[in-house]
Amino acid sequence: MNRIACIISYDGTNFSGYQVQPNKRTVQLEIEQALKRVHKGQEVSVTASGRTDAGVHAKGQVIHFDSPFRIPAAQWPKALNACLPDDIRVLSARYAEKDFHARYHTTGKEYRYRVLNAEDPDVFRRHHSAHVSYALDIDKMRQAAAYLIGTHDFSAFCAANTSVIDKVRTLYAVDINVHEDELHFILRGNGFLYNMVRIIVGTLLEVGYGKRTAQSVDTALRTCKRDDAGKTAPPQGLYLWSVQYND
Amino acid sequence: MNRIACIISYDGTNFSGYQVQPNKRTVQLEIEQALKRVHKGQEVSVTASGRTDAGVHAKGQVIHFDSPFRIPAAQWPKALNACLPDDIRVLSARYAEKDFHARYHTTGKEYRYRVLNAEDPDVFRRHHSAHVSYALDIDKMRQAAAYLIGTHDFSAFCAANTSVIDKVRTLYAVDINVHEDELHFILRGNGFLYNMVRIIVGTLLEVGYGKRTAQSVDTALRTCKRDDAGKTAPPQGLYLWSVQYND
């Protein structure tokens, strides 16, 4: 068997998230069905770097699977894209080491979050950004973001219903870039807890429109209480941008 | 009765076009249903500057309707948007002269057409641009576009199944702008025939990848034969951008 690693992109709008669920349209199911077609009816299971929730997008999700076929690596995207719906694309593929694991071997991830900051919503961006009509104080938001950089217990920035015990993670960057009427949040870290990016963005937006101080972010990091952080920002602004591995 | 003119925007992806058709989801039907709710069950009919086809978008479509209500003009978008689905937005409203007519009084229109010119398609732009993977010679396309400027019989650039007799129109501009991996076609004219923008763009793209010469556009304008122009570009790249009136 050969282990193949692929970088894939998907528009999360019409999916009930990445992971297979009964009677739901999921990214994993579509990929497994495409692989089954390519393998003439044989089941092939897929492992991703991590799940994404309903409505969340991926520019550079990484998956792996095993196949008896050894076609040129560049043929894998063509073969799979021919069987996939148009909201999932395989961007590239490579033959990986036999023990490569898309989830266990990640060394870091980058997420981006896109906010349309304008008085009115935009019909063309409604599924691909969050809309915030308030004026935002970007400097204050950047001050607040600075507290998050480094190694912290991110318990306050994690959905309450999680089973993960160790909530210490390291963030390398929390950048906020302004592009015309949009804010782009760029977060890079060695790992992310459930809903962590969306809670961080939701909290920074609350700093931006004056509902909380920049320093309240530091407080939340110290108390580790979910209630001390802000609301979870909506899914449609979030993109899993890239996944890093050591090789 | 008061005549109200509105500028509206819609994402054409999930509509069977602008105009009401039996058992189809159309922009006109959604707006008339919203107006009916605002008018407590009373039917209100809507007139637009023109139709758009299935999948075609509008940034600045203009509509008019009549109402017994005389609320401040700025309240109309709020009242209607509260009743509209999120792929249609009323951007602004004003009280017009009683004889204002959104279709008959247009003096010009601007359409834009967005092409993603990249090897691979992009899941996030698949409904909002056409994808062209070939390399395009922009200079040749601009040469070809220059022939179209001015007053011509555009019969070759009109869908065959049209009932319009006078096919002479004036184009003021056919600009092609490059934005990163996209081409934006901007067409301004005093009026447009059925499918005219999509046939012009389809023809210019054929010039761009060398299927035809720039001069072939001049030939098509002279012969007036549909077969002498190129294929109709797909709907999802097209935007009705703005509509002009004399007042």
Interface residues (C-beta under 8 A of the other chain):
Chain A: S9 Y10 D11 H57 D86 D87 I88 R89 L91 D120 P121 D122 V123 F124 R126 H128
Chain B: S9 Y10 D11 H57 D86 D87 I88 R89 L91 D120 P121 D122 V123 F124 R126 H128
